[in-house]
Amino acid sequence: MCLGVPGQVVEITTDVLGMNMGKVSFGGIVKEVCLAYTSNVQVGEYVIVHVGFAISTIDEEEAGKVFELLREMGDLEELDVSQPEA
Protein backbone atom coordinates (compact mmCIF):
# COMPACT_ATOMS: atom_id res chain seq x y z
CA MET A 1 0.00 0.00 0.00
CA CYS A 2 1.27 3.48 -0.82
CA LEU A 3 0.93 5.82 2.09
CA GLY A 4 1.36 9.54 2.63
CA VAL A 5 2.38 10.58 6.14
CA PRO A 6 1.63 14.00 7.66
CA GLY A 7 4.48 16.07 9.05
CA GLN A 8 5.21 19.62 10.13
CA VAL A 9 7.65 21.74 8.15
CA VAL A 10 10.35 22.97 10.56
CA GLU A 11 12.85 24.42 8.07
CA ILE A 12 12.87 25.44 4.41
CA THR A 13 16.02 25.69 2.30
CA THR A 14 17.00 25.77 -1.35
CA ASP A 15 19.44 23.14 -2.64
CA VAL A 16 22.29 23.78 -5.07
CA LEU A 17 19.96 23.19 -8.03
CA GLY A 18 17.46 25.78 -6.76
CA MET A 19 14.89 23.22 -5.59
CA ASN A 20 12.87 23.91 -2.43
CA MET A 21 13.78 21.41 0.27
CA GLY A 22 12.82 21.25 3.89
CA LYS A 23 13.10 19.45 7.17
CA VAL A 24 9.80 17.91 8.21
CA SER A 25 9.02 16.57 11.68
CA PHE A 26 6.98 13.40 11.96
CA GLY A 27 6.19 13.35 15.67
CA GLY A 28 9.76 14.31 16.57
CA ILE A 29 11.54 12.34 13.84
CA VAL A 30 12.93 14.87 11.36
CA LYS A 31 13.55 13.97 7.72
CA GLU A 32 14.71 15.93 4.67
CA VAL A 33 11.87 16.30 2.16
CA CYS A 34 11.50 17.80 -1.31
CA LEU A 35 9.00 20.68 -1.23
CA ALA A 36 8.83 21.29 -5.00
CA TYR A 37 5.16 20.23 -5.22
CA THR A 38 4.16 22.43 -2.27
CA SER A 39 6.10 25.57 -3.13
CA ASN A 40 3.85 27.90 -1.10
CA VAL A 41 4.20 25.99 2.18
CA GLN A 42 5.59 27.90 5.16
CA VAL A 43 7.49 26.82 8.28
CA GLY A 44 4.98 25.55 10.82
CA GLU A 45 2.49 24.25 8.26
CA TYR A 46 1.74 20.57 7.67
CA VAL A 47 2.29 18.52 4.53
CA ILE A 48 1.54 15.00 3.38
CA VAL A 49 4.81 13.26 2.45
CA HIS A 50 5.12 10.27 0.14
CA VAL A 51 8.53 8.73 -0.68
CA GLY A 52 10.42 11.89 0.27
CA PHE A 53 8.16 14.38 -1.53
CA ALA A 54 5.63 16.69 0.09
CA ILE A 55 2.62 16.14 -2.18
CA SER A 56 0.02 18.41 -0.54
CA THR A 57 -0.67 20.59 2.45
CA ILE A 58 -2.99 19.62 5.30
CA ASP A 59 -4.33 21.49 8.31
CA GLU A 60 -2.97 20.78 11.79
CA GLU A 61 -6.12 19.11 13.12
CA GLU A 62 -6.38 16.65 10.24
CA ALA A 63 -2.62 15.93 10.41
CA GLY A 64 -2.97 15.03 14.09
CA LYS A 65 -5.85 12.65 13.39
CA VAL A 66 -4.01 10.87 10.59
CA PHE A 67 -0.75 10.65 12.54
CA GLU A 68 -2.52 9.14 15.56
CA LEU A 69 -4.30 6.58 13.37
CA LEU A 70 -1.00 5.57 11.75
CA ARG A 71 0.60 5.26 15.18
CA GLU A 72 -2.24 3.00 16.37
CA MET A 73 -1.85 0.84 13.27
CA GLY A 74 1.90 0.51 13.87
CA ASP A 75 2.75 2.01 10.48
CA LEU A 76 5.30 4.56 11.73
CA GLU A 77 8.24 2.31 12.61
CA GLU A 78 9.86 2.88 9.21
CA LEU A 79 10.29 6.58 10.05
CA ASP A 80 12.53 5.74 12.99
CA VAL A 81 15.60 5.08 10.86
CA SER A 82 18.71 7.18 11.36
CA GLN A 83 19.87 9.25 8.42
CA PRO A 84 23.34 10.60 7.69
CA GLU A 85 23.92 14.22 8.57
CA ALA A 86 23.52 16.56 5.60
N, C-alpha and C positions, 0 to 999 in steps of 0.2 A: 504494500500500500504506500502511495506517495503521501507525504504529510508535510504541511506547513506549520511551523511552530512560532508562536508569538514571542516577541522580545522587545525590550526598550532600547532605543538608540541612546548611547551614552557619549559618543564622540563621532564627529564627522570629519573626514580628511579627503584629500585628493591625491591619488597615486601618481606615479611618474608619467603615466599615459593620459592624465587628466580625468580619470574616472572617479566618480564619487564612491568612497568607501567609508565604512564606519565600524565602530565597535558596538555590538548589541549584547545586552545582558538578558540571559534566559534564567531568571530566578537566581542571579548571582554568578552564573557561569558566563563569562564574556568571550565572544567569538568575533572574528573579523568577518564582515559581510559586505558584499557588493550592493551599493544603493542606487545603481544606475536606473532601475525601473521605478524607483520612488524618489525622484530627484528633488521634490519639494519637501521631503521629510525634515523635521527639525529635531535637535537634541531634546530628549524627554518624551518624544512621541513613540508610538508602538508600531511595529511592522510585523507582517507574516513573512517568515524566512523559509525558503525551500532550497535545499542543496547549495547553501552559501549565498543565495540571492534574496534580497528583500523584494517580494513580489507585489505587496500592497500594504496600505496602512490600515490600522485598526484602532478603535478607541480603547482606552485603558480598562474600562469595565469588561468589555468583551474579551480582551486579552487575558485578563485575570480568570475569567470563566474557562476559557479554552486551556490555559496553562494548568489550572487545577484539575480539569478532566484528564489531561495527558498524564499528569503526575499520578492520579488515581489508577490509570490504566497501566502504569509502569513503562510508558513510552519515552521517558526522558533520560534513561541511563546513557544513551549514546552521546548526549551532550557533555557528559562528564569525562571527557577525554582531554588530556593535556595537549597543548599546542606549543610549537616552538615560538619563542619571542620574536616579534617582528622588528 
